[in-house]
Structure formats: structure tokens, C-alpha cells
Amino acid sequence: MATTLSPKMAAEGGGGAGCPGSGPGPSRWHWSGSLWAQGILFLLGWLRASATYFPVSLSSAPPCRHHVPSDSEVINKVYLKTNHLVKRDIDEHLRIKTVYDKSIEELLPEKRYLVKNKLFPQAISYLERTLQVRRPAGTILLSRQCATNQYLRKENDPHRYCTGECAEHTKCGPVTVPEEHLQQCRVCRGGKWLCGAVGVPDQEGVRDADFVLYVGALATERCSHENIISYAAYCQQEAKMDRPIAGYANLCPNMISTQPQEFVGMLSTVKHEIIHALGFSAGLFAFYHDKDGNPLTSRFADGLPSFNHSLGLYQWSDKVVRTVERLWDVRDNKRVHHTVYLLVTPRVVVSIP
Ligand SMILES: [Zn+2]
């Protein structure tokens, strides 16, 4: 149940081997704003909290093809007005708000019913029951993308200002975010001193949720190139704890099967993919925090970890992922040296073979 993470794979998405999407989840693992790296414990299911190394076989798991979203696809440091930790020691069940895109409504009735009434409700319910969050109070109101992908931040101002214009539509992966989930557009026109909010004011946002999941069934390029049922990722991270607050899951419409015997496999895939959107992604390792809310990877003045351009990822510290050399048995009594990456959280050190 561990995941393989070679630098190449990290660039592709930190995948490698299948992370479980359908583990039995006998215990409740804590997933919190300040402690959300512990959500990994859930992913590792039966791996108990310990500082022992667990060699894990993955031979039967399907390959993981998670793509880390590119830097331009993710908005981080999203300011949420009332996003303070109310009761630091009280963990609550994760609350996911599922929002279906128009493309889901356009599916054939049988497929639409399957997605909206079985697949996603069951996957989400499983994840909500299994994961806990140190709850940030308040409403999720997402930041707008910029027309040119260029933006400014000002000192002592939590907002992000687009240089010129906001994008006409803000997307989360391939899915368009509804207007009512968006903050007011903020722009700078003619330099840092001419900045302000323009257009419709802040919308109502999403209440009583820790995470918004946009579900689409778009026949994207990725669907046509890869033999996949679905894929998912996060798209916005809040400012205080860097937690992902929004993500998407896209189903490749031609791959949705209404055959009963396919259901368990699809459900497992959907759970697996949503888990990537919730935080188990190489693109978020550098954003993990410890139990006191302190980043496990040091930050620059802009509040972000350093960006590794060759990997296309924020570079994590060795408090999150460590490298060790292992000897692996191969055929004919031969042993080979192998570099292994370990994902390390306060409660678990996991071998990622
Ligand atoms: Zn995966």
C-alpha cells in the first residue's frame, strides 16, 4: 500500500504503485488542517503508526498514474475569511461537497445515475467516514484565475491580484468552477499601486465543507491518450495550512461501465483518485505540516517552499520524504542496491519501494 516515488515518477505525479482506494479502514485516521500529513496513515491503512520500516509488496496493485497538476493550474495561499482553527484538539469528520458539472448531466441516463447515485456518494461517504479534519470554520470561496496567469501579491494583503484581468472562467482541472463559488475579481492595472476589486462581489461560496470536489465527465485529451477511467487532483490550497480546499475528479465518459461486475473496480478507482485530490500527491508533500501546524519544509518569504523546476514540483524536505539505500534480492541469489524513498510522517515511516 505504499507508493513508489522515483524522481521521474515524482515529476509525473508521485505515483508508482497503486495507493489503496478501497482499504477496509478499520480505524479512523486523523486528517487535520495542521496535521494533515497524517492523512497518509489512512492511505496506508493497516500500517500502524510506528517508526519502523515496512516493506510492502505492490505487485497486485494497479499502476498509479496520478499527474501532479502544474504550478499554473493550482492557486495556493487562498485567503478564506473565517478560516481559523476553532478548537485545535477536536477532530471532526471530513466534509466533502460534491458538485457535478454539466457534463455529468449530459451523460446517458444510466451512466448519470451510476455516477451521481452510486459511485460518488459511496466513495465520498467512505472518505468522509474514514478521514478526520481539524476543522477550519467557515465558507470555501475560491480564488479566480487570471487571464494571463500573471498575478501580484502585496505586503500585508492576503489577496492575489491578477495583472490586467481575471480569467473569464476559473477552472479546476478541466471543470469550470460555478460563479457562485468564487471570490470577487481582484486586479492590478498599471502597476502595484493601482489594484482593487472589480466586478461582482464575493459570491456565497460553499458552506459547511472542508473540501469541494468538482466532478466532470469530459472527454479530455488525457482520456483519449490514456486508458483510464478517471483522474483527479487538487486545484486550490488555503493560506493558513496549505490544505487543498478544492479539487476535481474527471471520469472519461467512454470508460464508465454500467456493468454490475465492473462496479467494485470503478468504485476503488474513484476512491483512489479522490485521495490524490485530498492531499496524497507529490505536488503537496512540500506543503505538509506537523501536528503543531508548522511546515515540515522550510518556506521563503513568500510563504512557499522552493520550486524544483526540473521536477516541476515544490521541493519537499527530508522531514517528509527520505532517501535510503536498500539491498534487494533478485534472482540467482544476487542482491542489488536500490534507492528507496520513504514518506515520513510523525506517526509512520513508510517504505516506498
Ligand atoms: Zn494514484
Boltz pocket constraint, residues with backbone or C-beta under 6 A from the ligand:
constraints:
  - pocket:
      binder: B
      contacts: [[A, 15], [A, 17], [A, 18], [A, 19], [A, 63], [A, 64], [A, 65], [A, 66], [A, 272], [A, 273], [A, 276]]
      max_distance: 6.0
